[in-house]
Amino acid sequence: MYDTSLTTINPTSIHAKNYALEIEVGANRLAQVNSLVYLGYRVTKDVNCANEVKSRLTIGMAIMVKLAKVWKHKSISNSTKLRLNGALVWSVATWGCEAWTLKIQEETRIQAF
């Protein structure tokens, strides 16, 4: 049984973004929203991921700052630091990236990171 009070729909198709979808489950109509969070990733009606990219890179940068002592530590090898960067920073910064629809600005921002 579904709790329709907690269920929403988000049309992301270019063809559907100007139309109101009316989906009913039993006697309840589902609400249509402009954006929703799914598995930690924000899905918007217009499929724009610029804010999501900025947010993920900001979180990655915060992790880098927290690890500043590790990056400056002389007894940790550079190869270990690179592995830590990949495991702790990039994995968080690129979470959900397979769903991103990137424009040139977002690609440039990611490459600069």
Buried (B, 14 or more C-beta within 10 A) or exposed (E): EEEBEEEEBBBBEEEBEEEEEEEEEEEEEBEBEEBEEEEEBBBBBEEBBBEBBEBBBEBBEEBBEEBEEBEEEEEEEEEEBEEBBEEBBBEBBBBBBEBBEBEEEBEEBBEEB
